[in-house]
Amino acid sequence: MLPIGPSSLRGLSDEAGLRSRRALGHYRLGELAAVAAVCLGVVSLFAAALGSLAGLAPFQRLPEAGRWAILAAAGATGLCMAYALLVETKRLTVRSVAIMCPKATGRGLRLLHLSDLHVHRWGRLEDAVVRQARMLRPDLILVAGDYTAVPCHPPDARRLIAELAPIAPTFGCRGNGDYRPPPYGEIFEGTGAILLLNETREVSVAGMTVLVTGVEPGHEEKVLAAPPAGPGQLSICLYHYPDLVPRLAEIPFDLMLCGHTHGGQVRLPWVGAVVSFSRAGTRYARGLFRAGAKHAFVTQGVGCESYGLAPLRFLCPPELVLITLSKTTPSGSAGWSSGAPSRRPGSP
C-alpha cells in the first residue's frame, strides 16, 4: 500500500457513486459563519494581547484591569488550545448506552460502535482502542466509515481493523473520506472483517439473528427502500452520515449507527457543537435518538479530521460506544449510561 498524502486528493474519479457533499447540503451557511466568527474572535483576542504587551497606544488608554483581563483571557484560550491539541485527542473514552429492544433475547446483545478512525500512524490512541475493545468483550463490532486521514500510512489502518476483527464479528461501511486510493478492499482484505458496500449480511450472535446493512455515503434511497427485517430478526444499518436521523420514523431498521460529525470535534460551553458538516445540523452531531421502537446513535468518533492541519478536540474526546440491547434497561427506557434521556428527532 502506498502512503496517502494531500496529492491523492486531486483528480479523484467518481468511483462507486461518490456523491458531492455540496449536493447533499452539508455546507450550511450558519455553521460556516459560526466557525468564521469563532476563529476571528480567537485571532482578535491574541492580537489584542500582543498589542497590550507591546504597549501600543490604543491599549495604553485602557484601564490596567482591562489590559490584565485581555491577557488573562488570551492565556486561558492558549491553555485550552494546548489541551485540545496535546491532551484531548488521545483521551479515549467509553460511552455505555442501554436500549430497550423487544427483539432481544437472553442477556441481550452488546454492540461496539466506532466511527471516523482517521488513522495517520499507529500510536497510543490506536493501542487504546484495541485494548478497550478487548476489555469490553462485545458480541459485534460495527464501524461507520472513515478509516484513514491525510497524510496516512494505510498498513496502520489495516492493522487496526485486523486487531479488532478477532475480538468479535466486525462489519464496516465506507465514509466520505474512503474514496481515495488505495482501494478500501485492501484495508479489509485478509483481516476477517467485512466491508459492506450497499449490502446486507446475516450473523447469529448472543442467540439472536442480526441483519447488518452497510450503505454507501449519500445513497439515502437505499436506506429508505431497504426491506424490513423478518420476525425475530434485528436489523442494523451502518450509514456514515446522520442526515437521515431526523427522519428516523421512516427508516426500516431497528437501529441506525452513524458518525461523520466527530460530535462537532470542538464544543463550546453552553453552546455545544459549532459545526456538523451534515444536513441534519448540530442538533444531531452526537447522541442517542429515538422514534417509537427505532433508535439511532451518532458517535463523536475516534480520530480527528486533519488533512495536513493540526488535529484537535475540545470538550469532545474520542469515544468508543458500547450499546447494550436488552428487553429491559435499568430505567425501563432507552437512555445514556449517565442517565440522560434519549432524544426524539426534532426535540431540542
C-alpha positions in Angstrom: 0.0 0.0 0.0 1.2 3.5 -0.8 1.0 6.3 1.8 -1.9 8.7 1.4 -0.9 12.3 1.0 -2.5 15.6 0.0 -1.7 15.0 -3.6 -4.0 11.9 -3.6 -7.0 14.3 -3.1 -6.6 15.7 -6.6 -8.2 14.1 -9.6 -10.4 11.7 -7.8 -12.6 9.6 -10.1 -16.4 9.5 -9.4 -15.9 6.0 -8.1 -18.7 3.8 -7.0 -21.3 6.5 -7.0 -19.4 9.1 -4.9 -21.8 11.9 -4.2 -20.8 15.5 -3.5 -21.3 16.8 0.0 -22.2 20.1 -1.5 -25.1 18.5 -3.4 -26.1 16.7 -0.2 -26.4 20.1 1.6 -23.6 19.6 4.1 -22.1 23.1 3.9 -24.6 25.1 5.9 -24.1 28.8 5.8 -24.9 29.3 9.5 -22.3 26.7 10.6 -19.6 28.2 8.3 -20.4 31.7 9.7 -20.2 30.3 13.3 -16.7 28.8 12.6 -15.5 32.0 11.0 -16.8 34.0 14.0 -15.0 31.8 16.5 -11.7 31.9 14.5 -12.0 35.7 14.2 -12.7 36.0 17.9 -9.6 33.9 18.8 -7.3 35.8 16.4 -8.6 39.1 17.6 -8.0 38.2 21.3 -4.4 37.1 20.6 -3.8 40.3 18.6 -5.2 42.4 21.4 -2.9 40.6 23.9 0.1 41.2 21.8 -0.8 44.8 21.4 -1.2 45.2 25.1 2.2 43.6 25.8 3.8 45.8 23.1 2.4 48.9 24.7 0.5 50.1 21.6 -1.3 53.4 22.1 -4.9 52.1 21.9 -4.2 49.7 24.7 -2.3 52.2 26.8 -5.6 54.1 27.1 -7.3 51.1 28.7 -7.5 50.8 32.4 -5.0 48.4 33.9 -7.7 46.0 34.9 -8.9 45.9 31.2 -5.4 45.1 30.0 -5.0 42.3 32.6 -8.4 40.9 31.6 -7.3 40.7 27.9 -4.0 39.0 28.9 -5.9 36.5 31.2 -8.4 35.7 28.5 -5.7 35.2 25.9 -3.7 33.0 28.3 -6.8 30.9 29.2 -7.5 30.5 25.5 -4.0 29.4 24.8 -4.1 26.8 27.5 -7.4 25.5 26.1 -5.9 25.2 22.6 -2.8 23.4 24.0 -5.1 20.9 25.8 -7.2 20.5 22.7 -4.1 19.7 20.6 -1.9 17.7 23.0 -4.3 16.0 25.5 -7.9 15.5 24.5 -7.1 13.9 21.1 -5.5 11.0 22.9 -8.1 10.8 25.8 -10.1 7.8 24.7 -13.4 7.4 26.5 -16.0 4.7 26.6 -19.7 5.6 26.5 -22.2 2.9 27.5 -25.7 3.1 26.2 -28.6 0.9 27.2 -31.5 0.4 24.7 -34.8 -1.5 25.4 -35.3 -3.8 22.5 -38.3 -6.2 22.3 -36.4 -8.4 19.9 -33.6 -9.0 22.3 -33.2 -12.4 23.9 -31.4 -13.8 26.9 -28.7 -11.5 28.3 -29.1 -9.1 25.3 -26.7 -8.0 22.6 -23.5 -6.0 23.2 -22.5 -3.8 20.2 -19.3 -1.8 20.0 -19.9 1.1 17.7 -16.9 3.1 16.3 -16.5 5.6 13.5 -14.1 8.1 12.0 -10.9 6.2 12.9 -8.8 8.6 10.8 -5.6 6.6 11.3 -2.4 8.6 10.5 0.2 6.3 12.0 -0.1 3.7 14.7 0.1 5.3 18.1 -1.2 5.5 21.7 -4.8 6.1 20.6 -4.9 3.0 18.3 -3.4 0.9 21.1 -6.1 2.2 23.5 -8.9 1.4 21.0 -7.8 -2.3 20.7 -7.1 -2.6 24.5 -10.5 -1.2 25.4 -12.3 -3.3 22.7 -10.8 -6.5 24.2 -11.9 -5.5 27.7 -15.4 -4.7 26.7 -16.0 -8.1 25.1 -18.7 -7.1 22.6 -20.8 -9.5 20.5 -20.4 -7.4 17.4 -18.1 -4.6 16.3 -19.6 -2.1 13.9 -17.6 0.7 12.2 -19.3 3.6 10.4 -16.6 4.6 8.0 -13.6 7.0 7.5 -10.7 4.7 8.3 -7.8 7.0 7.3 -6.8 10.6 7.1 -4.3 12.7 5.1 -1.5 12.0 5.4 -1.8 8.3 6.3 0.1 5.1 6.3 -2.6 2.6 5.2 -1.0 -0.5 6.7 -1.6 1.0 10.1 -5.3 1.5 9.3 -5.4 -2.2 8.2 -3.6 -3.2 11.3 -6.4 -1.6 13.5 -9.1 -3.4 11.6 -7.1 -6.7 11.7 -6.7 -6.4 15.5 -10.4 -5.6 16.1 -11.7 -8.5 13.9 -10.7 -11.4 16.2 -12.5 -9.8 19.2 -15.9 -10.2 17.6 -17.5 -10.3 14.2 -16.6 -7.0 12.6 -18.5 -5.1 9.9 -17.9 -1.7 8.4 -19.3 0.7 5.8 -17.5 3.4 3.9 -17.4 7.1 4.8 -17.0 10.1 2.7 -13.2 10.0 3.2 -13.0 6.5 1.9 -12.9 7.2 -1.9 -9.2 8.0 -2.3 -6.6 5.4 -3.0 -5.7 2.7 -2.0 -8.8 0.7 -2.8 -10.6 0.2 0.5 -10.9 -3.5 0.0 -7.2 -3.6 0.7 -7.6 -2.2 4.2 -10.2 -5.0 5.0 -8.6 -7.8 2.8 -7.5 -10.7 4.9 -8.4 -9.1 8.2 -11.6 -11.2 8.8 -13.7 -8.0 8.9 -16.3 -7.4 6.3 -16.8 -4.2 4.4 -20.4 -3.7 3.3 -21.0 -1.8 0.1 -24.7 -1.4 -0.2 -25.3 -4.9 1.0 -26.6 -6.9 4.0 -25.1 -9.8 5.9 -26.8 -12.1 8.4 -25.0 -13.1 11.5 -26.1 -15.1 14.6 -24.7 -13.8 17.9 -25.9 -14.0 21.5 -28.8 -16.2 20.5 -30.1 -13.5 18.1 -30.3 -13.2 14.3 -28.9 -9.9 13.2 -29.0 -8.3 9.8 -26.2 -5.8 9.3 -26.6 -3.5 6.3 -23.9 -1.1 5.1 -24.9 1.7 2.8 -22.6 3.9 0.8 -22.5 7.6 1.9 -25.0 9.7 0.0 -27.1 6.7 -1.1 -30.1 7.7 1.1 -32.6 6.0 -1.2 -31.1 2.6 -0.4 -31.5 3.2 3.3 -35.2 4.2 2.9 -36.0 1.4 0.5 -34.5 -1.4 2.4 -36.9 -4.3 3.1 -38.0 -4.7 6.8 -36.5 -7.4 8.9 -38.5 -10.6 9.4 -39.9 -11.8 12.7 -37.2 -12.4 15.3 -34.5 -10.6 13.2 -32.8 -7.5 14.4 -31.9 -5.0 11.6 -28.9 -2.6 11.9 -27.9 0.0 9.4 -24.4 1.4 9.1 -24.6 4.7 7.4 -21.8 7.3 7.7 -23.9 10.5 7.6 -26.5 11.3 10.2 -28.6 13.2 7.6 -31.5 10.7 7.9 -31.7 10.7 11.7 -34.4 13.5 11.7 -36.5 11.0 9.6 -35.8 8.1 11.9 -39.5 7.1 12.0 -39.3 6.4 8.2 -36.2 4.3 8.3 -36.9 0.5 8.0 -34.2 -0.5 10.6 -34.3 -1.2 14.3 -31.1 0.7 14.8 -29.0 3.1 12.7 -25.4 3.8 13.6 -23.7 6.9 12.2 -20.6 9.1 12.6 -19.1 11.8 10.4 -19.7 14.8 12.6 -17.0 14.0 15.2 -19.5 15.4 17.7 -18.6 18.8 16.3 -14.9 18.0 17.4 -14.8 21.4 19.1 -17.7 22.0 21.5 -18.1 25.3 23.4 -19.5 25.6 26.9 -23.3 26.4 26.9 -23.2 26.2 23.1 -22.2 22.7 22.1 -21.1 21.8 18.6 -20.4 24.8 16.3 -20.3 22.7 13.1 -21.5 19.3 11.9 -21.0 19.3 8.1 -24.2 17.4 8.0 -27.6 18.3 6.6 -29.1 17.3 9.9 -27.3 20.1 11.7 -25.6 20.4 15.0 -28.6 19.2 16.9 -27.8 15.7 15.6 -24.0 16.0 16.0 -23.9 13.3 18.6 -26.1 11.2 20.8 -28.9 8.7 21.0 -32.2 9.4 19.2 -35.5 7.5 19.3 -38.7 7.3 17.3 -41.0 4.7 18.7 -39.1 1.4 18.8 -36.4 2.7 16.4 -33.1 4.1 17.6 -30.2 5.9 16.1 -26.8 6.7 17.6 -24.4 9.3 16.2 -20.9 8.9 17.7 -18.3 11.6 18.0 -15.7 9.2 16.6 -12.2 8.2 17.4 -9.8 10.2 15.2 -9.5 13.8 14.0 -10.1 15.2 10.5 -6.9 17.0 9.7 -5.9 16.9 6.1 -2.5 18.3 7.0 -3.7 20.6 9.8 -3.0 20.0 13.4 -5.7 17.7 14.9 -7.6 19.0 17.9 -10.6 18.2 20.0 -12.2 20.3 22.8 -14.9 19.0 25.2 -15.4 16.2 22.7 -12.9 13.4 23.4 -12.5 10.3 21.2 -15.0 7.6 22.1 -16.0 4.0 21.8 -19.7 3.4 22.2 -20.9 0.2 23.9 -24.6 -0.3 23.1 -26.5 -3.0 25.0 -29.8 -4.1 23.6 -32.0 -5.9 26.0 -35.7 -6.4 26.8 -35.4 -4.1 29.8 -33.0 -1.3 30.9 -32.2 -0.2 34.4 -34.5 2.8 34.0 -37.1 1.0 31.9 -36.4 3.1 28.8 -33.7 3.8 26.4 -31.0 6.2 27.7 -27.4 7.1 28.2 -25.4 5.4 30.9 -25.1 8.8 32.6 -28.9 8.8 32.9 -29.6 11.5 30.3 -32.6 10.5 28.2 -32.6 9.7 24.5 -33.9 12.4 22.3 -36.7 12.2 19.7 -35.8 13.7 16.3 -36.8 17.3 16.3 -36.7 17.8 20.1 -34.2 20.3 21.5 
